Structures are given as structure tokens and as C-alpha cells.
Amino acid sequence: MKDEEGRILGPNEVGEVCARGPNVMQGYWNKPDLTAKTLKDGWIHTGDGGYLDEDGYVYIVDRVKDMIISGGENVYSAEVENAVYQHPAVVECAVIGVPDEKWGERVHAIVRCHEGQSVGERELIDFCHELIANYKCPRSVEFRTEPMPLSGAGKILKTELRKPYWDGVAKSVN
């Protein structure tokens, strides 16, 4: 694991998962800019956030681009989503960072409930407080009735969900 400055991290420190060796790709076909962002000093930067434990096992915690930095604290959207998904009314959820004047970003959940079920914003936030640390809990919740936008691989397109919140804001998250 490496930090943002490219330093190798110790056990249980979260950073970007990087690898090198003869099995690592040489680059993207006809995409030199993307290759330069991905391959640095012989290391492939996967875009995954994770850590090594004391025994050398790798644990993936989130995509680096989906990490929310709120008040200087790193919040992994996947951890918050796991908490939200435990509520019986929730069928679909995405957690994103949205602009916040005081904290830089705040944790925001976008939720779709099972047909015929509902949950209130306060109830869902309180539910999360029982499962995860306070600073990781959503500060706001948006409820949708339509399914989330999905990629061809069936993954929720958080980039699309973030756009309306970051449009016209100086700092942007892709």
C-alpha cells in the first residue's frame, strides 16, 4: 500500500493498492495519459484503497475515488453502505461525499427502499449510529423511487450521482 506521496505504508495503514512485477501491464492501448496516471515508477496504481495486515494479507476497503474526506477524517463509502444496507427497508444504496462549507465534504446516502416499504431520514441515520462511528454516519439522505444508474457491469455510477452536487463548486470529485 502507498500513500498519496508514493510512500510504502506499514501494516494496517490504508492506502492505494499498488503492484509491480513482470505480470503487470505495460499500459493502456493508445491512451498515454491514462497510462501515465496508472503506471508510476514501475508500480501499477489500482485505484483500490486497502491495507495489509501483520501476516501480509490484503484487505480492500473501497475505491480511492469513492473515499470521502470530511473534516480531515477518511470515510470509506463501502463501510457506510454496508451499514445502510442492513436496514430491512433498503434495497439499493450509494454513499457519496457532497460539498460542505464547514467539513469540506459530508457523508450523503442515496437510498431506494423495497416496494411498499419506507424509512425516514432520521431513523436511517440513527440506525447507522448503532453500527458505525459517528463521523462515518450519513448527515443527509436522499430517497429515490427509481433504480440507481448502473454501468454495463452492473455497478452503481457514483460519478453520475455526484454531478448535481458538485456542479459549479470549485472543488470537484470525479
N, C-alpha and C positions, 0 to 999 in steps of 0.2 A: 504494500500500500504506500502511496505517496501523497504528500500534502500539496497544497496549491503552488508551492515554490519548488516542487520536484524532489523534496527530501523524503527518504525512505522512513516510514513510521515504525514504531515498535508494536509489540503485541497489544491488542485490544484498542488501538487507536484507529479511528475511522478515517479513511482517505480514499482516493481513487484507486481502483484495482488496475494494476499495470503488469505487463508481462513482456518478456523478451526471450529470444531463442531462435533456432533455425526454423521452427514451425510457425513463426509469426509472419503475417502477411507483409508483402513488400510495399503495398499501397493500394489506393483506390484507382481503378481504371479511368484515365483521363480526368482525374479530379485532384490536381496537385494541392489546392488549398485545403481540401478536406484531409488529404494525406498528411500535410504538414501539421494540422491540428491534432491528428490522431497518433502519428509516429513522431516521438521526440527522443533524441539521444539514444536511439536503438530500442526504446520501450514503446509498446502499444498501449495507449490510454483507452480503456474500455468504455468509460462513461459510467461505470458502475461504482457506487460507493460501498465500501466493505471494510472488514478488518480481519487480521489473522489472530487466532488465539495462541496461547502459550505452546500448543502442540503443533502449530503450523497449519491448522485447518482454516479455510477461508469462509467467511460469512458475508453474504451480500445483504446490505440493509436498504438500498434504494438506488435509483438513478441519480447521479450527481446533479443533473439539471432539475430534478424534482425536489431537491433539498430546499427547505425554507429556512432563511436566516431571520429570526425575529428577536430583536433586542440583543443581538450577539450570540444567541443560542441556536444551534443547529437542530432543526426538526425534520425528521425523515417522514415524508408523506406516507410511505408504506406502513409505518408503525401506527400512524393516526387512522389510516384507512382500515387497518386490521381491527382497531377498537370500534370504529363506527359500524363496520360490517357485523359485529357481534350483536347489534341491536336487532331484534327479530323483525322489525318493520322494514329494515333496509334491504333493498335488492341490489342497488348499484350506488357506488360512491367514488368520488375523486376528491383528493385533498390537494389544494394549491396554495401558494403564497400570493396574497393580494397586497397592494400598497397600503402602508400605514404611516402616518406622519410621525408618530412617536417611535415606533419599533422598526421602521424600515419595511418590514413585511409582517402580515399577520396570517395566522392559520385559518383557512376558509374551506369548509366542506361543501361539496355539491352532491346532493343526495336525491335518489329516486326510491320511493317506497314500493313495496309489493302492492299490487292492485287490491283496493279495498282496505288498505292499512294506512296509518299515518302516525307521525310522531312530531311533537313540537320542537322548535329550535332549542329552547331552554332544556327540555327533557333530554334531548340528544347530547347536548353539551355536558349536562350533569352526568349522564351515562358514561361519557368518555372520562370524566374526572375520577370515576371509580376504577378505571383500567390503566390510565397513563398519567404521567406527571402534568401538573397544571399548565406549564408553559407550552406543552405539546397539544393541548386541547384546542379544538376549533373555537375561534372567537365569534364566528358568524357561520350561518348555514343557509344555503340556497336550496330550495326544493324544486325539483323538476318532475314533470309527468312524462316527458318524452325520454327515450333512451339516450345515453351519452354518445357523442360522436366517437366512432371507432376507426382504427387503422385497418388495413387489409388483413393484418394478423390478429385482429380482434381485441387490440389493446385500446384503452381509453385515450383519446387525443387531448392530453392536458394542455398542449400548446394552444389548441383551439379554445379551450375553456378559459385560459389565462388572458387571451387577447382583449376582451372587452374591459377587463380591469386595468390593464397596463397601457391601453391606447392613450397616447398623449402624455404619459408620465415619463419624466426624464430617465429614470432607471427602468430597464426592461428586462424581463426574464423570458427566455425562449424555451 
